[in-house]
Amino acid sequence: LPFIGSKMIAVTNLGGLFGACHVHAGAEVAPASDPCPVRSVGHLDLHGKAHHSWTHIVETADAGATTLRLAEPVAWPVGGRVLVTQSARGQREEIRRVAALEEGGLVLELDEPLANAHLGTWHWHDDAHAPSDL
């Protein structure tokens, strides 16, 4: 992109490679209200190291803890920063550095103890489509 500064690319599902949109077959759509005005197909190459950029903790980490047990293995670099989100209203997220990874990337050692407890339990609710820590 020929501009200096932040860039944003919006990716939408406007019909994929075949230009078809989510309009019912046979529906009459006026050109000005066409929900799929863009019909071009482009090519996008993304380069970089593929890795997990986030995961859940699977055991509650008490205040003072320096170890986090993770839901999936990670390969984050030693010295890299991690953000541990808050688990209670009024708390703040905590930023720490990776001191070590153990057990194949499932256990993360932090460089400093956590100031607050962070919940590692998840509950499934009958009326929700995703788990919650509440």
Protein Blocks (a to p, Z undefined) as FASTA:
>chain_A
ZZecjdddddddehijnopacddehiacdfklocblbfcdcddddedddddfbdcdfbdc
dehiabdcdfbdcdddehiacddddfbehiacdddddfbdcehhpaccdfbdcfbdcdfb
dcddfkbcbdcfZZ
